[in-house]
Amino acid sequence: MNILKNLPLTETTYYILLALRESGHGYAIMQKVEELSGGKVRIAAGTMYGALENLTKQKLIEVIPSEDPRRKVYQITEDGRTVLSMEVERLKYMIAVYEGREE
């Protein structure tokens, strides 16, 4: 899989992947995203479930077994971790360029 095609990440995707460093169901992910972003990013249910479906198709996240059959629980995959790390490095570089200290 060419993971470079997933970059750059949208802000929503970035925060979802960040939130899924710990597994969770949709509502918990929505809450974690809001917490991680300091309330700046709020994801509506429709947007969340569309994003989760797309990220699953891209194999950046996966559904894992859950004790509650009514809830799907997601976690980030190794490819998802790689893409998230690459995005963090891309953002760090952009900040370094802005600050005049290219790395």
RODO-2510 file (C-alpha; in nm, 4 decimals, decimal comma):
residues 103
     n   res          X          Y          Z
     1     m     0,0000     0,0000     0,0000
     2     n     0,1233     0,3474    -0,0855
     3     i     0,0683     0,5279     0,2433
     4     l     0,1931     0,8584     0,1003
     5     k    -0,1359     0,8918    -0,0857
     6     n    -0,3018     0,9463     0,2546
     7     l    -0,1020     1,2634     0,3223
     8     p    -0,1591     1,5375     0,4110
     9     l    -0,4273     1,4439     0,6618
    10     t    -0,7350     1,6537     0,7172
    11     e    -0,7663     1,7965     1,0658
    12     t    -1,0534     1,5576     1,1388
    13     t    -0,8584     1,2525     1,0237
    14     y    -0,5514     1,3624     1,2187
    15     y    -0,7472     1,3884     1,5430
    16     i    -0,9341     1,0604     1,4861
    17     l    -0,6071     0,8734     1,4344
    18     l    -0,4593     1,0488     1,7357
    19     a    -0,7624     0,9542     1,9463
    20     l    -0,7417     0,5924     1,8320
    21     r    -0,3991     0,5360     1,9813
    22     e    -0,6348     0,3941     2,2463
    23     s    -0,9240     0,1863     2,1128
    24     g    -1,2740     0,3279     2,1340
    25     h    -1,6232     0,3387     1,9900
    26     g    -1,7631     0,6252     1,7843
    27     y    -1,9015     0,8405     2,0633
    28     a    -1,5877     0,7987     2,2738
    29     i    -1,3770     0,8996     1,9722
    30     m    -1,5902     1,2122     1,9239
    31     q    -1,5331     1,3074     2,2887
    32     k    -1,1582     1,2347     2,2715
    33     v    -1,1192     1,4471     1,9561
    34     e    -1,2890     1,7395     2,1257
    35     e    -1,0672     1,6933     2,4332
    36     l    -0,7431     1,6617     2,2335
    37     s    -0,8237     1,9695     2,0254
    38     g    -0,9122     2,1814     2,3277
    39     g    -1,2705     2,2038     2,2018
    40     k    -1,1670     2,3455     1,8643
    41     v    -1,2699     2,0355     1,6669
    42     r    -1,6148     1,8897     1,7156
    43     i    -1,7180     1,6085     1,4881
    44     a    -2,0846     1,5454     1,4122
    45     a    -2,2035     1,1833     1,4185
    46     g    -2,2532     1,1626     1,0417
    47     t    -1,9068     1,2993     0,9740
    48     m    -1,7556     1,0651     1,2326
    49     y    -1,9077     0,7480     1,0946
    50     g    -1,8230     0,8436     0,7351
    51     a    -1,4634     0,9092     0,8393
    52     l    -1,4433     0,5809     1,0311
    53     e    -1,5706     0,3924     0,7277
    54     n    -1,3149     0,5596     0,4997
    55     l    -1,0270     0,5039     0,7421
    56     t    -1,1257     0,1373     0,7725
    57     k    -1,1278     0,1003     0,3925
    58     q    -0,7828     0,2645     0,3799
    59     k    -0,6673     0,0154     0,6470
    60     l    -0,5544     0,2969     0,8772
    61     i    -0,7930     0,1751     1,1477
    62     e    -0,9664    -0,1547     1,2140
    63     v    -1,2685    -0,2872     1,4009
    64     i    -1,1773    -0,5026     1,6991
    65     p    -1,3919    -0,7456     1,8998
    66     s    -1,6178    -0,5814     2,1557
    67     e    -1,8080    -0,7086     2,4570
    68     d    -2,1060    -0,4968     2,3466
    69     p    -2,2375    -0,6247     2,0116
    70     r    -2,4244    -0,2957     1,9563
    71     r    -2,1019    -0,0935     1,9414
    72     k    -1,8134    -0,1168     1,7002
    73     v    -1,4785    -0,0568     1,8652
    74     y    -1,1931     0,0775     1,6535
    75     q    -0,8169     0,0935     1,6904
    76     i    -0,5376     0,2383     1,4800
    77     t    -0,3372    -0,0054     1,2629
    78     e     0,0393    -0,0087     1,2059
    79     d    -0,0166     0,1691     0,8725
    80     g    -0,2296     0,4230     1,0578
    81     r     0,0496     0,4803     1,3102
    82     t     0,2978     0,5261     1,0250
    83     v     0,0745     0,7785     0,8488
    84     l     0,0159     0,9659     1,1761
    85     s     0,3918     0,9816     1,2449
    86     m     0,4607     1,1021     0,8930
    87     e     0,1987     1,3753     0,9322
    88     v     0,3515     1,4876     1,2626
    89     e     0,6946     1,5103     1,0959
    90     r     0,5435     1,7040     0,8039
    91     l     0,3838     1,9514     1,0447
    92     k     0,7061     1,9886     1,2458
    93     y     0,8940     2,0678     0,9257
    94     m     0,6369     2,3299     0,8257
    95     i     0,6731     2,4968     1,1658
    96     a     1,0531     2,4865     1,1399
    97     v     1,0381     2,6541     0,7982
    98     y     0,8058     2,9193     0,9371
    99     e     1,0433     2,9835     1,2245
   100     g     1,3391     2,9976     0,9880
   101     r     1,5148     2,6892     1,1198
   102     e     1,4767     2,4212     0,8546
   103     e     1,5671     2,0796     0,9871
***
